[in-house]
C-alpha cells in the first residue's frame, strides 16, 4: 500500500476508534452526572456543584439528614419516633441530575458512576464529625433473586468506593435480606415499614459485635430500609450504626 494511503488509513481508523472510545467513555472533562463540560481538575460541572452547595446549605434534620421545615433541629418523623441509627446523611438531594445519576447506576447498569457518587458520599462522611469512630462499612443487601436479576448491588459498589477512600474494611455478606419484599415505590411510610419487617438478618454476628458501623444505601426516603437494617445489626450486637446514602428526599 502506498505510504500516503497507509497514513490516511491509519488516521481514519484512529479517528473511528477515538470516536467509539469517547462514546463509551466520555472524556474526563465532562461532568459524570449531567455530561456537560467541566474543568478538568473538578469532579462536577459548575451547575451541579452549585446545586450541591445549595443542598448543603438547606436546613436538614440532625438525626436523619432529610430536608426539614420550621425552626427545630429534628424533622416531624424523627420527633415522632427515634430511629435506631445514630445519624444519617445524604450526599445529594434526590432530584435533578443527582436522581438521574443513581437511576442510571441502579437501573441502566452505569457502573462507572459508582466511583464519583462514592467519592462524594465519602466526602460527606469526612465533613460530619459525628461519623468519627466508624470501623466497618456494611451495604444494604438485595434479596438473592433481585441480585441475580440485576447482576450487582449498587449499595455494595458505593460501599466499596467509600471504604477505599476512608480506609475502612467492607463486609458485604454480614447483613442478609432473607425475605423478598414488594417494591417500596408508591407505598406509604406505614406500608414501607410493614413491608420490610423481619426482612433483614445478620450472618456471623461476631463480625459486627461491639463495632461502630457505617451502613450504606443509595436512597433515603422514609428511612424504612436503613431503619430495619440498622435494627438487625444492633440486635446482632453492633455498638452503633450510622447511615450514609447518595440521595435523600422529602417523603
C-alpha positions, 0 to 999 in steps of 0.5 A, a space after each residue: 500500500 502506498 505510504 500516503 494511503 497507509 497514513 490516511 488509513 491509519 488516521 481514519 481508523 484512529 479517528 473511528 476508534 477515538 470516536 467509539 472510545 469517547 462514546 463509551 467513555 466520555 472524556 474526563 472533562 465532562 461532568 459524570 452526572 449531567 455530561 456537560 463540560 467541566 474543568 478538568 481538575 473538578 469532579 462536577 460541572 459548575 451547575 451541579 456543584 452549585 446545586 450541591 452547595 445549595 443542598 448543603 446549605 438547606 436546613 436538614 434534620 440532625 438525626 436523619 439528614 432529610 430536608 426539614 421545615 420550621 425552626 427545630 433541629 429534628 424533622 416531624 418523623 424523627 420527633 415522632 419516633 427515634 430511629 435506631 441509627 445514630 445519624 444519617 446523611 445524604 450526599 445529594 438531594 434526590 432530584 435533578 441530575 443527582 436522581 438521574 445519576 443513581 437511576 442510571 447506576 441502579 437501573 441502566 447498569 452505569 457502573 462507572 458512576 459508582 466511583 464519583 457518587 462514592 467519592 462524594 458520599 465519602 466526602 460527606 462522611 469526612 465533613 460530619 464529625 459525628 461519623 468519627 469512630 466508624 470501623 466497618 462499612 456494611 451495604 444494604 443487601 438485595 434479596 438473592 433473586 433481585 441480585 441475580 436479576 440485576 447482576 450487582 448491588 449498587 449499595 455494595 459498589 458505593 460501599 466499596 468506593 467509600 471504604 477505599 477512600 476512608 480506609 475502612 474494611 467492607 463486609 458485604 455478606 454480614 447483613 442478609 435480606 432473607 425475605 423478598 419484599 414488594 417494591 417500596 415505590 408508591 407505598 406509604 411510610 406505614 406500608 414501607 415499614 410493614 413491608 420490610 419487617 423481619 426482612 433483614 438478618 445478620 450472618 456471623 454476628 461476631 463480625 459486627 459485635 461491639 463495632 461502630 458501623 457505617 451502613 450504606 444505601 443509595 436512597 433515603 426516603 422514609 428511612 424504612 430500609 436503613 431503619 430495619 437494617 440498622 435494627 438487625 445489626 444492633 440486635 446482632 450486637 453492633 455498638 452503633 450504626 450510622 447511615 450514609 446514602 447518595 440521595 435523600 428526599 422529602 417523603 
